[in-house]
Amino acid sequence: MAETVSWRPRSGDIPIQPGVYRFTDERKRVLYVGKAKNLRSRLSNYFAPLSSLHERTRRMVLSAVNVEWTIVGNDFEALQLEYTWIKEFDPPFNVQYKDDKSYPYLAITMGDAVPRVLVTRNRNLPNARYFGPYSRAWAIRDTVDVMLKAFPMRSCSTSVYKRAQQTGRPCLLGDIGKCAAPCVGRVSLEDHKSIALDFASFMAGNDSRMLNSIRENMTQAAAAQDYESAARYRDQIGAMETALAKNQIVLSEDVDADFFGIAHDELAAAVQQFVVRGGRIRGVRGWVVDKELDVDLGGLVESVLQYAYDDAPPPRDILVPAVPEDSAALEEWLSQRRGLGARTRLRVAQRGEKAALAQTVETNAKNALMLYKSKRSGDFVARSQALADIQEALGMAEAPLRMECFDVSHLSGTNVVASMVVFEDGLPKKKHYRRFNIAATTDDTDSIYQVLKRRLAYLAAGDAVPESSVPASEAPAHLMPDSGSDGDVSTPTAKFAYPPQLLIVDGGQPQVSAAQRALEESGVSGIQLAGIAKRLEEIWLPNSDFPVILPRNSDALFLIQRLRDEAHRFAITHQRQRRSKDVSSILATVPGLGPSRIKALLQHFGSVVRLRAASTEAIMEVPGIGASTADAIIQKLGER
């Protein structure tokens, strides 16, 4: 492989000032836009020896034929220009967004002579104030219906409003008190606009101030024996409290912030945004990010915030999972979009109620990423295309309708286990999953070799003996897996004897070579072997000097990733169970420790590692365990 591309500019020609650069191909199409504090330093990373580049970065550099740059005055100007160019050129190697749905917002058209409140997915209404987004349209419609009792402003369409003006009769909402009926002059346009402003202020989080003000008015009206006005204020308070009950208080009432959670892997990221106003969650939004180049969490946060506040002003505080490297420039950009001379701050929640909510947002992001990948591999058309693409990419004679994936798990070389997961027609067959215990091994490659030899030996035995003639009691013990997906001892069934078309191991060329050796020694033929290297998501085949690179967004790669991740999850689960059983057996020999106290110990510390690292005082915090017992526990665990 060449050291670098032939069109690399001379290092001395690249300025050392801050700026923005863009890679282009032979058709002058912009492939990637980036910014740098020092253009020469940043661009030199792209022109390092090709063999040392991340695979996706290497693919971008090889696709380009030129790089251009523009010098700017500072980091903030670089951020602005980068943002503008990404929106203008939509470069394929920059982060791509997949917002798979439009979200409903509550909008108040303050620019109209007679403002209107409505639920809409259109973010381009002129001079409108937006609140949300909301995950359910019906939920915000219910809220609006209740709020109109407290703030009876116009919610009808233009045609209905004009008809009421012409006829001199208000619509039903005016008759039942959910509209002040400016159409027929029951209130002036100025008074109606004041109602709309109060509605917007309430939705913006000023609910406590308004409630206190209305309560004071109600008290004054009652003291003046104006019971009709007092009753009206009472109904207003009831409607507002009902609306507030739909938005649970999660933080202090003075908190106005957006919380972002990001779950990502090598190719994609799921983003969750919780909108908190007045201490209440006022809106939730989620979307998926496709990554082309290798982007760290800080870089993702920067890109996500640019997308989130492209058409909406940011709040005072933004809580993110990681602060980007050039956070000062990003804060300045966000503050500029907020306007009014207000400052926006980026922070990571460290402790307390905000950290707890940030953890909830992150959990939602993890679930969203898992769901996104499951949907892709669960769709019939996508699965069919994925299997066809895998067949073509690996040069197989037929599509891999049955695929098996193997992974090894251990803790510092102890409790070594392996897993086998099975996908048929692109879907998991959990009843066919198997677990393996490995008594002694030298490394991961030896573990792969041992497990594959056991599995393939069983296939060879199945070829020699009719499946129906091998009862469980006569099956050779060395050919059996240790346990199935339910943890029970497996029996030799046709499920385990059925050969896969594709056998995948978690790892690169060393693991594939070990698996190939087991395959050759078994004498089993007709099985394609491959390995997936996690860092670069490369597919390695036996006796190949170069990996197979599946397209980043392909359903084929997502399917193989899901198969690999499922094998990893299954192996980790079994390995943790083994560790827990081992430690329970050790603790059972400590005088004074019975099953209930052992269970309490493991639940209190949450993991064996934490229990082994705990001090005497920490162990004594578990109910029923004194100093002598805690010392005995530490001594016993220290022997292993």
C-alpha positions in Angstrom: 0.0 0.0 0.0 1.3 3.5 -0.9 2.6 5.6 2.0 0.0 8.3 1.2 -2.0 9.8 -1.7 -0.1 11.4 -4.6 -2.1 14.7 -4.4 -1.0 15.5 -0.9 -0.2 19.2 -0.6 3.2 20.2 0.7 3.3 20.7 4.4 4.9 24.1 4.1 2.0 25.3 1.9 -0.6 24.6 4.6 -1.1 27.5 7.0 -0.9 27.1 10.8 -3.8 29.5 11.4 -7.4 28.3 12.4 -9.6 27.5 9.4 -12.0 25.2 7.7 -11.1 22.6 5.1 -13.0 20.5 2.6 -12.0 17.3 0.7 -13.4 17.0 -2.8 -13.5 14.3 -5.4 -12.8 14.3 -9.2 -16.3 15.7 -9.8 -15.7 18.6 -7.4 -18.2 17.1 -5.0 -17.5 18.0 -1.3 -16.8 14.8 0.6 -15.9 16.1 4.0 -15.9 19.4 5.8 -13.9 19.9 9.0 -12.4 22.7 11.1 -9.1 23.1 12.9 -7.3 25.4 15.3 -4.1 24.7 13.3 -4.8 23.6 9.7 -1.3 22.2 9.1 -1.4 20.1 12.2 -4.9 18.7 11.6 -4.5 18.0 7.9 -1.2 16.2 8.5 -3.2 13.5 10.3 -5.1 12.7 7.1 -1.8 12.4 5.1 -0.2 9.9 7.5 0.8 6.5 5.9 -2.5 5.0 4.6 -1.9 1.8 6.5 -2.0 3.7 9.8 -5.3 5.5 9.1 -8.7 4.4 10.4 -10.4 2.4 7.7 -13.1 4.9 7.0 -10.7 7.8 7.1 -8.5 5.9 4.6 -11.6 5.4 2.4 -12.4 9.1 2.4 -8.8 10.1 1.6 -8.6 7.7 -1.3 -12.0 8.9 -2.6 -10.8 12.5 -2.6 -8.5 14.1 -5.2 -8.0 17.5 -3.6 -8.3 19.4 -0.3 -9.0 23.2 0.0 -8.9 25.4 3.1 -10.1 28.8 4.2 -8.3 30.7 6.9 -10.5 32.4 9.6 -9.9 34.7 12.5 -10.7 32.4 15.5 -12.3 29.1 16.6 -15.8 30.7 16.7 -15.5 31.8 13.0 -14.3 28.3 12.1 -17.3 26.7 13.8 -19.7 29.1 12.0 -18.1 28.4 8.6 -18.0 24.7 9.1 -21.7 24.7 10.1 -22.6 26.8 7.0 -20.7 24.5 4.6 -22.1 21.3 6.0 -25.6 22.6 5.5 -24.8 23.8 2.0 -22.9 20.8 0.7 -24.3 17.9 2.8 -20.9 16.0 2.6 -21.3 12.2 2.7 -18.4 11.6 5.1 -19.7 14.0 7.7 -22.2 12.9 10.4 -25.6 12.1 8.8 -28.9 12.4 10.6 -31.9 10.1 10.4 -34.8 11.7 12.2 -37.3 9.0 11.3 -40.3 11.1 12.2 -41.5 14.6 12.6 -42.5 15.6 16.1 -45.6 17.5 17.1 -45.1 21.0 18.7 -47.4 23.4 20.4 -47.3 26.6 18.5 -48.7 30.1 19.3 -48.7 32.4 16.3 -47.8 35.6 18.1 -47.1 37.3 14.8 -50.8 37.2 13.9 -53.2 40.1 14.7 -55.3 37.4 16.5 -52.8 34.8 17.8 -53.8 31.2 17.5 -52.7 28.1 19.5 -52.4 24.9 17.5 -50.6 21.5 17.5 -48.4 21.3 14.4 -45.4 19.5 12.9 -44.6 22.5 10.7 -41.6 24.5 12.2 -41.8 27.3 9.6 -44.8 29.3 10.8 -43.8 33.0 10.7 -43.2 34.6 14.1 -44.6 31.7 16.0 -43.5 30.5 19.5 -42.9 26.8 19.7 -43.0 24.5 22.7 -42.0 20.9 22.6 -41.3 18.6 20.8 -43.7 16.1 22.2 -43.6 12.4 21.7 -47.4 12.0 21.4 -49.7 14.4 19.5 -52.8 13.3 21.5 -51.1 14.1 24.8 -50.4 17.7 23.8 -53.9 18.1 22.4 -55.3 17.0 25.7 -53.1 19.6 27.4 -54.3 22.3 25.1 -57.9 21.4 25.7 -57.4 21.8 29.4 -55.3 24.9 29.1 -58.0 26.7 27.1 -60.1 26.7 30.2 -57.4 28.8 31.9 -56.4 30.8 28.8 -59.4 31.1 26.5 -57.6 32.1 23.3 -58.3 31.4 19.7 -57.6 27.8 18.5 -59.8 27.7 15.4 -58.7 27.8 11.8 -58.7 31.0 9.6 -61.9 29.9 7.7 -63.8 29.2 11.0 -62.7 32.6 12.4 -63.8 34.5 9.3 -67.1 32.7 9.2 -67.8 33.8 12.8 -66.9 37.4 12.0 -69.3 37.4 9.0 -72.2 35.8 10.9 -71.6 37.5 14.2 -71.9 34.2 16.0 -69.0 32.5 17.8 -68.2 28.8 17.4 -68.9 26.2 20.1 -65.6 26.9 21.8 -66.7 30.5 22.4 -70.0 29.3 23.9 -68.4 26.8 26.3 -65.8 29.3 27.6 -62.7 27.9 25.8 -62.3 30.9 23.7 -62.7 34.6 24.5 -64.3 35.1 21.1 -62.4 38.1 19.7 -64.2 37.2 16.4 -67.4 38.8 17.7 -65.8 41.4 19.9 -66.3 39.9 23.3 -62.8 40.9 24.0 -60.6 43.4 22.3 -57.7 42.3 20.1 -55.3 43.7 22.7 -56.9 41.8 25.5 -56.8 38.6 23.5 -53.1 39.0 22.7 -52.5 39.4 26.4 -54.2 36.1 27.0 -52.0 34.5 24.3 -48.9 36.0 26.0 -49.9 34.5 29.3 -50.5 31.2 27.7 -47.0 31.3 26.1 -45.4 32.4 29.4 -47.1 29.5 31.3 -45.8 27.0 28.7 -42.3 28.6 28.9 -42.1 27.5 32.6 -43.5 30.5 34.5 -46.3 28.4 35.9 -45.6 28.9 39.6 -45.5 32.7 39.3 -48.8 32.7 37.4 -50.5 30.3 39.8 -49.5 32.5 42.7 -50.8 35.6 40.9 -54.2 34.0 40.1 -54.6 32.7 43.6 -54.0 36.2 44.9 -56.6 37.5 42.5 -59.1 34.9 43.7 -58.5 35.8 47.3 -59.0 39.5 46.6 -62.2 38.8 44.6 -63.6 36.6 47.4 -62.8 39.3 50.0 -64.6 41.9 47.8 -67.5 39.4 47.6 -67.1 39.3 43.8 -67.8 35.6 43.8 -68.4 35.3 40.1 -64.8 36.5 39.4 -63.5 34.3 42.3 -65.1 31.2 40.8 -63.6 32.1 37.4 -60.2 32.3 39.0 -60.8 29.1 40.8 -61.6 27.3 37.6 -58.5 28.8 36.0 -56.3 27.5 38.8 -57.9 24.0 38.5 -57.2 23.9 34.8 -53.6 25.0 35.2 -53.0 22.4 37.9 -54.5 19.7 35.8 -52.2 20.7 32.9 -49.2 20.7 35.2 -50.0 17.2 36.5 -49.4 15.9 33.0 -45.8 17.1 33.3 -44.2 15.6 36.4 -41.8 17.7 38.3 -38.3 16.1 38.1 -36.1 19.1 39.0 -36.2 22.3 40.9 -38.8 24.7 39.5 -36.1 27.2 38.3 -34.4 24.7 36.0 -34.6 25.4 32.3 -32.3 23.0 30.5 -32.0 20.5 27.7 -30.6 17.1 28.6 -28.9 15.0 25.8 -28.1 11.3 26.0 -26.0 9.6 23.3 -25.4 5.9 22.8 -23.1 5.0 19.9 -21.0 2.3 18.4 -18.6 2.3 15.4 -21.2 3.1 12.8 -24.3 4.7 14.4 -25.5 6.7 17.4 -28.9 7.2 18.9 -29.6 10.6 20.5 -32.3 11.5 23.0 -33.2 15.1 24.0 -35.3 15.9 27.1 -36.6 19.4 27.2 -37.0 20.6 30.8 -38.7 23.9 31.5 -39.7 25.0 35.0 -38.4 21.7 36.3 -40.8 19.7 34.2 -40.1 17.5 31.2 -41.9 19.5 28.5 -40.8 17.5 25.5 -38.8 14.5 24.3 -37.1 14.0 20.9 -34.9 11.3 19.5 -33.0 10.6 16.3 -30.3 8.5 14.8 -26.9 9.6 13.6 -24.9 7.7 11.0 -21.1 8.0 11.4 -18.8 7.8 8.4 -15.5 8.8 9.9 -14.4 7.8 13.4 -15.9 10.5 15.7 -15.4 10.5 19.4 -18.1 11.4 21.9 -17.1 15.1 22.1 -17.2 15.4 18.3 -20.6 13.8 18.3 -21.9 16.2 20.9 -20.8 19.2 18.8 -22.5 17.9 15.7 -25.7 16.9 17.6 -26.1 20.3 19.1 -25.7 22.0 15.8 -28.4 19.8 14.4 -30.7 20.2 17.4 -30.6 24.0 17.4 -30.5 24.6 13.7 -34.0 26.0 13.8 -34.7 26.5 17.5 -33.1 28.7 20.2 -31.2 26.8 22.9 -32.0 27.2 26.6 -29.7 28.6 29.3 -28.2 25.3 30.3 -27.4 22.2 28.1 -26.4 19.0 29.9 -24.4 16.7 27.7 -22.5 13.4 28.2 -19.2 15.0 27.3 -18.0 18.5 26.7 -16.3 19.0 23.2 -12.7 20.1 23.0 -13.6 23.5 21.6 -16.6 24.1 24.0 -15.9 27.8 24.2 -16.6 28.4 20.5 -19.6 26.2 20.6 -21.0 28.0 23.6 -20.5 31.3 21.8 -22.3 29.9 18.8 -25.2 28.7 20.9 -25.5 32.0 22.8 -25.6 33.8 19.5 -28.6 31.6 18.4 -30.3 32.2 21.7 -30.1 36.0 21.3 -31.0 38.7 23.7 -27.5 38.8 25.0 -28.1 35.6 27.0 -25.4 33.0 27.7 -25.8 29.3 27.0 -23.6 26.9 29.1 -22.5 23.4 28.3 -22.1 21.1 31.3 -21.8 17.5 32.3 -24.1 16.5 35.2 -22.0 15.2 38.0 -24.3 14.5 40.9 -27.7 14.9 42.3 -31.1 15.1 40.6 -29.6 16.4 37.3 -27.2 13.5 37.1 -30.1 11.1 37.8 -32.1 12.6 34.9 -29.0 12.5 32.6 -28.7 8.8 33.4 -32.4 8.3 32.4 -31.8 10.1 29.1 -28.8 8.0 28.4 -30.8 4.8 29.1 -33.4 5.9 26.6 -30.6 6.5 24.1 -29.2 3.0 24.6 -32.7 1.5 24.1 -33.2 3.6 21.0 -29.9 2.4 19.5 -30.8 -1.2 20.2 -34.3 -0.8 18.7 -32.9 0.9 15.6 -30.5 -2.0 14.9 -33.2 -4.6 15.7 -35.7 -2.9 13.3 -33.1 -3.0 10.5 -32.4 -6.6 10.9 -36.0 -7.5 11.7 -37.5 -6.1 8.5 -38.1 -9.0 6.0 -37.0 -7.0 2.9 -33.9 -5.7 4.8 -33.1 -9.2 6.0 -33.4 -10.6 2.5 -31.2 -7.9 1.1 -28.7 -8.4 3.9 -28.3 -12.1 3.3 -27.9 -11.6 -0.4 -25.2 -8.9 0.2 -23.4 -11.2 2.6 -23.5 -14.0 0.0 -22.0 -11.7 -2.6 -19.4 -10.0 -0.4 -18.0 -13.3 0.9 -18.3 -15.2 -2.4 -20.6 -17.8 -1.1 -22.5 -20.2 -3.4 -25.8 -19.6 -1.5 -27.2 -17.2 1.0 -26.3 -17.9 4.6 -29.8 -18.9 5.8 -28.2 -20.3 9.0 -25.4 -18.4 10.7 -23.5 -19.2 13.9 -21.3 -16.8 15.8 -18.8 -17.7 18.6 -17.4 -15.4 21.2 -15.1 -16.1 24.2 -15.3 -14.3 27.6 -13.1 -14.5 30.7 -12.0 -12.4 33.7 -8.2 -12.0 33.7 -7.9 -15.5 32.2 -10.2 -17.2 34.7 -13.7 -18.6 34.3 -13.2 -18.9 30.5 -16.4 -19.5 28.7 -17.7 -19.3 25.1 -21.0 -18.8 23.4 -22.6 -19.9 20.2 -25.6 -18.0 18.9 -27.7 -18.9 15.9 -29.5 -16.7 13.4 -31.8 -18.3 10.8 -33.2 -16.3 8.0 -31.6 -13.2 9.6 -33.5 -13.7 13.0 -32.1 -15.1 16.3 -33.0 -18.7 17.1 -32.5 -18.6 20.9 -33.5 -22.2 21.4 -30.4 -23.1 19.4 -28.0 -21.0 21.5 -25.2 -23.0 23.3 -22.7 -22.2 26.0 -19.3 -23.8 26.5 -17.0 -24.0 29.5 -13.3 -24.1 28.8 -11.2 -25.9 31.4 -7.7 -24.7 30.4 -6.5 -22.5 27.6 -3.5 -20.3 26.7 -5.3 -17.4 25.0 -8.4 -16.4 23.0 -7.2 -18.1 19.8 -6.7 -21.4 21.6 -10.2 -21.0 23.2 -11.7 -20.4 19.7 -9.9 -23.5 18.5 -11.1 -25.7 21.3 -14.7 -24.5 21.1 -14.9 -24.9 17.3 -13.3 -28.3 17.5 -16.0 -29.5 19.9 -18.8 -28.0 17.8 -17.4 -29.3 14.5 -16.7 -32.7 15.9 -20.4 -33.0 16.7 -21.2 -32.1 13.1 -18.8 -34.8 11.9 -20.5 -37.3 14.2 -23.9 -36.2 12.9 -22.7 -36.9 9.3 -21.6 -40.4 10.3 -24.5 -41.5 12.4 -28.2 -40.8 11.5 -29.5 -38.1 13.9 -32.5 -40.1 14.9 -30.3 -43.0 16.1 -28.3 -41.0 18.6 -30.1 -41.0 21.9 -29.0 -38.6 24.6 -27.7 -41.3 26.9 -25.3 -42.6 24.2 -23.9 -39.3 22.9 -20.1 -39.0 23.3 -19.5 -36.6 26.2 -16.7 -34.7 24.6 -18.9 -33.8 21.7 -21.5 -32.1 23.8 -21.9 -28.3 24.6 -22.1 -27.5 28.2 -25.5 -25.7 28.3 -28.3 -24.3 26.2 -29.9 -20.9 26.2 -32.0 -21.8 29.2 -29.0 -23.0 31.2 -30.0 -26.7 31.1 -27.6 -29.4 30.0 -28.1 -29.8 26.2 -29.0 -33.1 24.5 -27.8 -34.1 21.0 -30.7 -32.8 18.8 -31.0 -32.1 15.2 -30.8 -28.4 16.1 -27.2 -28.7 17.2 -26.3 -31.2 14.4 -27.7 -28.9 11.7 -24.7 -27.3 9.9 -24.5 -23.5 9.3 -23.7 -22.0 5.9 -21.7 -19.3 7.6 -19.6 -19.6 10.8 -18.5 -16.3 12.3 -15.9 -15.7 15.1 -15.5 -12.5 17.1 -12.0 -11.3 16.1 -9.6 -10.7 13.3 -7.1 -12.7 11.4 -5.6 -14.6 14.4 -9.0 -15.9 15.5 -10.0 -16.8 12.0 -6.8 -18.8 11.5 -7.5 -20.7 14.7 -11.0 -21.4 13.6 -9.8 -22.5 10.1 -7.4 -25.0 11.8 -10.3 -26.5 13.7 -12.4 -26.6 10.5 -9.7 -28.4 8.5 -9.0 -30.9 11.3 -12.7 -31.8 11.6 -13.0 -32.8 8.0 -16.4 -30.9 7.8 -16.9 -29.1 4.5 -19.4 -26.7 2.9 -19.1 -24.1 5.7 -17.9 -20.5 5.0 -15.7 -19.1 7.8 -15.3 -15.4 8.7 -14.3 -13.1 11.5 -15.4 -9.6 12.4 -12.8 -7.3 14.0 -14.7 -4.9 16.3 -12.4 -1.8 16.1 -12.8 -1.3 12.4 -15.8 -3.6 11.7 -13.8 -5.4 9.1 -14.7 -8.9 7.9 -11.8 -11.3 7.7 -11.7 -14.5 5.6 -9.2 -17.4 5.9 -5.9 -17.0 4.1 -6.7 -13.4 3.1 -4.3 -10.5 3.4 -7.0 -7.9 3.2 -10.4 -7.7 4.9 -13.8 -7.4 3.3 -15.2 -3.9 3.8 -19.0 -3.9 3.9 -20.7 -0.5 3.2 -21.1 1.5 6.4 -24.9 1.8 6.2 -25.5 -1.7 4.7 -28.1 -4.0 6.2 -25.5 -6.8 5.8 -23.1 -5.1 8.2 -25.9 -4.4 10.7 -26.9 -8.0 10.6 -23.4 -9.3 11.2 -22.9 -6.7 14.0 -26.1 -7.8 15.7 -25.0 -11.4 15.5 -21.6 -10.6 17.0 -23.1 -8.4 19.7 -25.6 -11.1 20.7 -22.8 -13.7 21.0 -20.9 -11.3 23.2 -23.9 -10.6 25.4 -24.6 -14.3 25.7 -21.0 -15.1 26.6 -20.7 -12.3 29.2 -24.0 -13.4 30.9 -22.7 -17.0 31.2 -19.3 -15.8 32.5 -20.9 -13.6 35.2 -23.1 -16.5 36.3 -20.0 -18.7 36.6 -18.2 -16.1 38.7 -21.2 -15.6 40.9 -21.4 -19.3 41.6 -17.7 -19.6 42.3 -17.7 -16.8 44.8 -20.9 -18.1 46.4 -19.2 -21.5 46.9 -16.1 -19.7 48.5 -18.3 -17.6 50.8 -20.3 -20.6 51.9 -17.1 -21.9 53.7 -16.9 -18.8 55.9 -18.4 -19.5 59.3 -21.6 -17.5 59.9 -22.4 -17.0 56.3 -25.6 -18.7 55.0 -27.3 -18.4 51.6 -29.3 -15.3 52.6 -26.3 -13.3 53.8 -24.3 -14.4 50.7 -27.1 -13.1 48.5 -27.3 -9.9 50.5 -23.5 -9.4 50.1 -23.6 -9.8 46.3 -26.7 -7.6 46.0 -25.1 -4.9 48.1 -21.9 -4.7 46.1 -23.4 -5.4 42.7 -20.3 -7.3 41.4 -17.6 -9.7 42.5 -14.9 -7.2 41.7 -16.4 -4.6 44.1 -16.8 -7.2 46.8 -13.1 -8.3 46.5 -12.0 -4.7 46.7 -14.2 -3.8 49.6 -12.7 -2.9 53.0 -13.8 -4.4 56.4 -15.9 -1.3 57.2 -17.7 -1.5 53.8 -18.5 -5.2 54.2 -19.8 -4.4 57.7 -22.5 -2.1 56.2 -24.3 -5.2 55.0 -27.0 -6.1 57.7 -26.0 -9.1 59.9 -22.2 -9.0 59.2 -19.9 -8.1 62.0 -16.2 -7.3 62.1 -14.9 -10.8 62.5 -17.1 -12.1 59.7 -16.0 -9.3 57.4 -12.3 -10.1 58.1 -13.0 -13.7 57.4 -14.6 -12.8 54.1 -11.6 -10.7 53.0 -9.2 -13.4 54.0 -11.1 -16.1 52.1 -11.4 -14.0 48.9 -7.8 -13.1 49.2 -6.8 -16.7 48.9 -8.3 -17.0 45.4 
